Amino acid sequence: MRQTLVTPAIVLRRVAYGEADLVVTLLGLGTGRVSALARAARKSTRRFAGGLGMGMAGEARLRDRPSAELMILESFDGRRGWPTLSTDLAKTAHAAYALELCDRLCPPRQPETSVFAWLEEFLAHLDAGRATAERLRVFEIGLLRALGMGPSIDRCAACGRADLGDEDVRFSPHAGGVLCRNCAKGGDFMAGNTRLALERLARASLPEADTIALDRGVGAACRGAVFALLREHVHGPLRSLDFIEKMSGSMSGSR
């Protein structure tokens, strides 16, 4: 029995298929991450109003097929696009990275309402403001937390000690976060000011990220720690991250 589903959705990825079709990966509010075949999507403007561009948010009408891996995207009413994300190189890179993280981290067909809201809010702030490394760190940590993968930063992941202050610690993605000096049997060295900066980022909302400006060295250390954590959960390279790194010369401070 075929089932039709209508849900708010965000376009995570699209791949050309055949002469006019697209295979689209969506993050649906009611469906979670799904992939669907959009027949004649490169020719039809009536069924796919607003297009299926990067990060486009709208209402998707999907038809499920028993025993089929791909759903059918019958229509997509794109109600919210992000004009500056396609005209600003740094914003394009950050948006692509956020979308790819959701594509790689979200389990298939499992609704993630908090992730959906977090991604949409990130794209809105990115579109309205500028691309900053601090907002990207806030997004990454918040995404991991929403998926139950968030690191322990404000307390030792082993013993639970919370009075870490500015003491130097160890950071172990495998252990789940920072380790105090008494529990530090592995992981990489992390200076106290880096841990404090990560704690601030973890507590910040996306609007509050605009008020944070990290020293370059501390920012680089925070980036390294978050990337190490992501590597625990994402297998294989992140193409959009490679793009950010390649463009780092012209995007100084936005990684």
N, C-alpha and C positions, 0 to 999 in steps of 0.2 A: 504494500500500500504506500503510495507516494504521499509525503507530508510537505505542506507549504508552511514556511516560517517567515515572519516579518520581524525585523529587529533593527535597531540603530546599530551602525557598524562603521568601522574605520578601515580604510584600505591600507594594508601593510605591504603588499607586494603584488606586482602584476607581471605576467610573462606572456609574450605573444605565442599564439598557438594556431597553426594553419594560416590561411589567408586573411581571416577577419576576426577570429576568436581570440579570447584572452583567458588565461587561467589566473584567477584573482584569489589572493589570500586576504581574508578579512578577520578583524577582531570584532565579533558581534557581541553586543551587550547580553543577548539571551542565548547565544550559541557558543561563545568562546571563539578560539581560533579555528577557522574552517577554510578550506580551499574549494573553489567553485569554478565551473566552466561558464563563461559569459559568451554566449554565441553571438557572433556578428557585432561584438562590442566596439570594434574599431570602425564600424560603419553606422551604427545606430545611435542617434542622439535623443530619440524619443524614450527608449527604455532605460537609457543610462544618462539621464539628465545631469548636467554638471560634470560628467566625465568620471573616470576612475583613476584620477591622478594620485600622486604620493600623499598619503595622509588624509585624503578626502573623507569627510564624515557625512553620513547620510542614512537613509533608510534602505535596507537591503531586503529584497523579496527572494527567498531561497527555496528551492525544491529539493528535498532529500530523495535519494534513490536507494532502495534496498540493495545491499551488497556492492554498492559503488563507492569508490573512494572519494570521487569528486561530487559535490552537490551541483545543482544548476542555479546560476544567478539569473533569475528571470528579469529583474529590474533593479536599478539602484538610483535613488533620488538623492543626488549629492546636494545637501543643504548647506554645508559649511566647508569652504576651501580656505587655504592659507596663502594669500597673494604673494607675500614676500619670501616664502620658502623656496620659490623657484627662481627668484631674482638675486638673492644674496647667497654667495657661495658658502659662507660659514653656516648660515641657517639651513641651507640645503643639506650640508654634511651632518649637522646635529639632528635634523629631523630624520634623515635616512638611518642614522645610527639608532635612534630611539625606536623607530619602526622595526628595524632588524632585531633589536633586543627582544621586543615583544613577540616577534615571529619565532625566534629561537628558544625563548624561555617559557612561553605559555603552552601548556599542554593542549592537544587538540580536543575540540568539542567539549570543553569544560568552561562554563561561564566564569569570567573573572571580572565582576562588576567594579571592584576597586581599581584594577589595572586599567580597565576601559576609561574610567573617570580620570585617572592619573595621566594617561597618555593624552587624552583630549585636552586636559588643562595644560600640560607641557607644550603641546603644539600651539595653543592659543597664546601663551606667554612668549614663546619663541617668535611667533608671527608679529606680536605687538612690540617686542623689544629687540634686544640684540643677542647674538649667540655668546654665551659665557661658559667657561669651564665650570664655574661654581654651580650654575643651574644644571649642567649636565651631571655633575656628581650627585646633586640632590635627587635628580630623576633616577639615576642608576640605583642608589641606595633605597629610595622609596619603592622602586619596582621590585627589587629583591625582597624587601620587607612584605610587600603586598602578596608575593608568591610564597611566603613562608621561608625565604632563603636569606633573610636579613642578617647581617653580622652583629655579633655582640661587640659594641664599641665603648659603651659607658661603664662596662664592668668586665671582669675577667671571665672568659668563656669557660674556664675550667672550674674555678672555685667560687665564682660569683662575686668576688670582692669589688666594691663599687667606689672606694675612696682612692682612685688611681691618681687623681690630680695631674701634675705635669711630669710624673716619673716616666722614664723610658720603659717601653714594654716590647713584647714580641707580637707579631701579627701572623696568625696561622689560619688561612682560609679553610684548611681541612678540619681544624679544631672549631671553627665557627666564629673566629674573631680575634680579639686581643688576649694576650696572656700576661698576667702580672709576673714580676720577677721571681716569685716563689714557684710559679707553675710553668715558667718558660723553659720547656725542654725541647722546643722546636720552633719553627717559624722564623720569620725575618725580623731583624731589628727595626723598631719603630720609635722615633723620638717622641717625647711627651707632647711637644707642640703639634706634631702631626696627628696624634690621637685626639687631642683637644679640637683640632680643626675638623676632623672626621666626625666627631661627636656633634659639633655645631651644625655641620652639613646634614647629618642624620636627623636632627631635630627641626630643621628648617622646612618651611613650606616653599612652594615654588615662587610665590611673590617675594618671600623673605630672601630667597637666593640672590636677588638683585642688590641686597644690602651687604653681601659678603664679598670681600676682595682679599684673596689669599696671596701671601708672599709667593713668588715664583717657585722657590725651593720647596715650600710646604705644599703648594698646589701640585707639584710634580710627584711628591711623595704620596699624597692622597690619591692621585690618579693611578699610580703604580699599585697601591693597595687594593683599590676597587677593581682594577683589571685582573689582579691575581685572584680575587674572589670570583669574578665572572668566569675565569678560566676553569673554575671548579664545576661550573654548571653548563657552560657552552662548549660543545665539542667542535673543533675545527675553527678556522679563521672567521672573523667578522669582516666582511668586505667593506662595510661603511667605515669601520674603525681604521682600516688600512688607508681609506681615502682621506680621513681626517689627518692621519699621520703624514701622508704625502703632501697635503696642503698646509702643513703646520707653518711653513715659512711665510705664507701670506695670511695665516690665521693666528698669529702670535697671541697667546693668552686665551685661546678659545677651545683648547683641548681638555 
